[in-house]
């Protein structure tokens, strides 16, 4: 009898641990297709001199709007971003995440090393309690180069394992310094695989 109760207890404990996991297929971002009327919220713009950020109702892949970043000044020295913070639900340590966005570009040009249009995902705090930063940031900045004029195309990053001790995640849609042109972002998803 004791053995049976012990086995039932272990089974329930295992179920509770699985219940704590965010199910595969869960979309963590809100307003991912920029369909909220008159507002990009919870997307927040962080702008630098020489950039224009906004909501476009003329160019979109789905729903009725997209986010854009525009720069006609190739001498700009700071990046600019749209960002969204995810506090809950947070995936458990070890779960895999896929960040995907669709981009449309108009006359995008890169003028220096590091210049690019990119997406990123960062776990906060930046370091875990042991001072490790590995696996807490992924970016397409130096991996997938974006330039010229093009119609909607996907860009994707994979975080193979959710790191430990994460309080929140931030997704960035960015244009780096020394980049010119205009880029639209739509159908931005962060899913648990």
Protein Blocks (a to p, Z undefined) as FASTA:
>chain_A
ZZmmmmmmmmmmmmmmmmmpccehiafbghklopaghiabfbdcdddehiacdddfkbcf
bhjbccddddfbfkbcbdcddddddfbdcddehiacddddddddehiacfbehiacdddd
ddddfbdfkopaghpaccfklmmccehjddddddddddfbacehifbdcddddddehiac
jdddehiacddZZ
